[in-house]
């Protein structure tokens, strides 16, 4: 097709083919391609799309494989933008017609990094559902309207280099390098669902001082609406964590918070908003961090009027010993960590299945999800237990993993998607989340489908 062949490859951070991918780093892939005699130049594209490189190289002919010939099959929609960029630079697009081989299929068959329990779960899914069938289930979520109730939290990460022990005091000294803020709490959950649903709205409070209003507006997906009240004598919750920049481990946390319960007047404002809004939404997702938003009367209202109620309660440094899932008496879907389940029952020894059954009977939940870290998740539904293994490859930061699983799985359950698919998609969302620092990136439909395709091919 031409005289000079330039091959561009995707850098590792933009591959988005699911957990433990890419199997081969960009350096190895570039080296292998450069060894082919017909290749003149290899470029690792440092941009998220090919458009920027097209503008730089200005190719006469831009070549894609036959799987891109039908633009409707491109999940990102970028092929159309790439073609426009090529034409704008005086070139044309062409498609090869040779046989193609899926690298994901080859890796899954010959070089799979998955453990036996992961492979068994995937094989069971493949025997019941095609990839297109699972995609059709995801498409069902697009008609959902979701109300989100929970505390707004701003996560601030301050990255530091460790200097050493102070010369005069027994403390560790670090040098501040830079800081980043992420949308946490209910903001993170809202961002995760924004790419899947028709509509989402947050009901919560922000502080009457240090409200971080400008940051919230910039960090929240434009598709998400908000109804905030102002909490007196409070900041918007800011959780600052100091991070060792080399290891990316957390060394210290400092919270700016007032987690007293809402006053009667503030509670009435929240109840008025819920009374106006709740009938307009197909599902309500509650992330109860125990920082004073969700009072007993708000709990009763949600239990009575939500069409589908999904609840998550979380233990943290400021509420441990005072905050458990037992503050609720009913929910359609409950999602808590195994440690929080054992804390609620003050029980270290019984099996997680026994305690989950007790919780189901106590709260009359249709669906009970117990997250178990690197062990995966356990789901109880219709007197049946399903264990879904974790699919995390690269673990950068565990913060927000449960929130992402709750967000995606509860949407699936609210739409009537089968249990095994719902928890599998939730676990893939958690795997995507913990591969990045903080809540820097939201779960997207494109990336979730790419992970799905990579594992099920």
ABEGO torsion letter per residue (X at the ends): XBABBBBBBBBAAAAGAEBGOBABBAAAAAAAAAABAABABBBBBABABAAAAAAAAGBABBBBBAAAABAAABAAGAAAAAAAAAAAAGBBBBBBABBBBBAAAAAAAAABABBAAAAAAAAAAAAABBAAAAAAAAAAAAABBBBBBEBBBBBBBBBBBBAEBBAABBBBBBBBABBBBBBBEAAAAAAAAAAABABBBBBBBBBABGAGAAAAAAABBAABBBBBBBBBGBBBBBBBBBBBAAAGBBABBBBBBBABBBBAAAAAAAAAAAAAAAAABABBBBBBAGAGABBAAAAAAAAAABABBBBBBBBBAAABGABBAAABABBABBBBBAAAAAAAAGBAABBAAAAAAAAAAAAGBABBBBBAEAAEBBBBBGGBBBBBBBABBBBABABGAAAAAAAAAAAAAAAGBBAAAAAAAAAAAAAAAAABBEAABBBBAAAAAAAAAAAAX
